[in-house]
Structures are given as C-alpha cells and as structure tokens.
C-alpha cells in the first residue's frame, strides 16, 4: 500500500470523528509536528489512544535528540534554548 501524504487536503477538512484510522495516521505523520494543526492533533489524541501514545513517544524522542545535540556541542552560548 502506498499513501501520498501530500494529497491530504481533503482529509484535513474533516473533523476527527469523520476520519478513518488510516486518515488519522496519515494526518499524524504528515502534520503532527506543525503548530498550526495542533488543535486537530489534540482532538485526534483525545479520540485515539494509539495516536496519544505515538505523540508521547515522538515528543520524548525529540527531547532526547535536543539534549543529545546540546551535550555533544563544543560550546553552547549562555541563554541559548531558554
């Protein structure tokens, strides 16, 4: 199966209850990191436990990657990232 995430414009017009499971995951992967879609993502998280868990895991990974980058940096300017 192939899913073209770039063709989600019609799906993005749906409300969370109108989306299929596949549409939930497509929207999550394509737009989950975009602040302008946070409200929809929050409704998806409330509707699907799997989406909530995936969001928590990705948030943890993102935080770990930022911490790792800072720990490996030779010098981080004071106040950077605060």
Residue pairs with C-beta under 8 A, 6 or more apart in sequence:
3 22
3 26
5 26
5 29
5 30
6 30
8 23
8 26
8 27
8 30
8 31
11 19
11 23
11 26
11 27
12 27
12 31
12 37
12 40
14 23
15 43
16 24
16 40
16 43
16 44
16 46
16 47
17 47
19 27
19 44
21 48
24 44
24 47
24 48
24 51
25 51
27 37
27 40
27 41
27 44
28 41
28 44
28 51
28 54
28 55
31 37
31 40
31 41
32 41
32 55
32 58
41 51
41 55
44 51
45 51
45 52
45 55
46 52
66 81
70 76
70 81
